[in-house]
């Protein structure tokens, strides 16, 4: 095998961007796509120059030419589709949130291990070139002792996601937005999250439309994460140290960041360009699969499970308070 051959589950909005990133690598290619409708799959395949289209995800998993399945269904579909793909003997790259419960995630990782198959949560933010520069800064003394992190993710309109307000389907700001920050923080600090709490606005019987989450890392750093769909705020993460700040706009797809002195003056800029924010992640997955690896040393199962424990715990606490 010289190239990893992908089957794509879903024609969701994120899929064309993933395909564009994958095509920038020299060790992966898209071979097939599936949708719940054959016509939709065929239309998507024609528009994106994909050789085969399936009107059933099960038919895609049965394709003997495919090595790995990239799954980007609606959130509740992640677990059942990933399980079926693994049972069919396929490696799996599964979009975030990985699953809706810790138990589901543990089952998938156990199944992948038992069958010696690769499985990873799709977390492009930890593979970005700029993320490596950020990691170097926070692990140096340039910012001094790092005290706190403040992160804001805001989207004023989520109307294009028809099921966003359906909590059972995996809707809500925490399901959609929080996984990025949870993985990113664990990665750049080489730290574990040791405590969490949060508050949220929830529609009656529905999903959260905004949330504020508090975290503490085992290195002593305190974190606030604000997520909202009610107002178009600047999307930015600020890392505060005793010697200055690191400002990262849209950290999950950032090309630039700014380091400030303690007095607020600009010290220097970080810059790391890329053509696609999915390319480095795809290259990583391809390389591991081609070398026979079944787990990522970067986006680890431990990071995924730690994040899911927080997400599931937050929803359980909110449901308990409102029941």
Secondary structure, DSSP 8 states (H G I E B T S, - for coil): --SEEEEEE---TTHHHHHHHHTTSSSEEEEEEE-SSHHHHHHHHHHTT-SEEESSHHHHHT-TT--EEEE-S-TTHHHHHHHHHHHTT-EEEEESS--SSHHHHHHHHHHHHHTT--EEEE-GGGGSHHHHHHHHHHTSSTT-SEEEEEEEEE-S--TT-TTTT-GGGT-SHIIIIIHHHHHHHHHHHT--EEEEEEEEEE-TTS-EEEEEEEEEETTS-EEEEEEESSS----EEEEEESSEEEEEETGGG-SEEEEEETTS-EEEEEE---S-TTHHHHHHHHHHHHTT--S-SSS-HHHHHHHHHHHHHHHHHHHHHH-
